[in-house]
Amino acid sequence: WTSGLLAAASFSSSSSSSHSSPSSSSSSSSSGDEAGDEGADASSSSWFAVASVQFDFVMTLFTLGYAHMRVARETVMRSRSVDEFLEDAKRASKSLLTAAGIFRFLGEEELGQYYKLPEHRPPELNPHAALALLHACLGQSQELMLRRSELEKKSMSLCARLALPLIDEYREMHDELGALTREEHCAVDPRIALKASNASNFYVVKSNALVARLFFENRTVGEAAYLLR
């Protein structure tokens, strides 16, 4: 469900003034590149242009990240049997991790170099957008590995170890979406934020259930305590 997080217009401006009139150019990067945007009235679509190779680089990487997410989704969706899913889940997980690496680079390294961008900039240029996608990709990659382990009848200990990190991944995704909304004054599709919150809560319950089974069925007190610390 993350494959269209940004590409399918999950983010949209909530300010009518952001589409009102063309604005003058301003600084777009630490190198002093000039940035500008032109818009149409509120009833029509707007577009954003920056005279900067760095901007093209950033948006190309976003597109590449989306492509890897799309490949992961289509890889899993084509599975027609458990055996196919086991192999497809491995490939899809790798695609999601590749996308996560791209979004980590954008969110933690590249996007921080931009400053004083026009008010009407695309929300993707805020690092919180890339970081939200980073946690979404990491979470879904981990989910695929968890599901694969369950189908292969792996130990409860392994399943618990795979489930526990998902709590924080989806919680951090939810927090990044909230930060993006506050800073960019844009509307995030509430279904996406709700899914992130619900996923985090679900894995709280699932992780506790797995650890409880680990304790009551296997009597491994030390390992159960370690996982819950």
Secondary structure, 3 states (H helix, E strand, C coil): CCCCCCCCCCEEECCHHHHCCCCCCEECCCCCCEEEEECCCCCCCCEEEECCHHHHHHHHHHHHHHHHHHHHHHHHHCCCCHHHHHHHHHHHHHHHHHHHHHHHHHHHHHHHHCCCCCCCCCHHHCHHHHHHHHHHHHHHHHHHHHHHHHHCCCCHHHHHHHHHHHHHHHHHHHHHHHHHHHHHCEEECHHHHHHHHHHHHHHHHHHHHHHHHHHHHHCCHHHHHHHHC
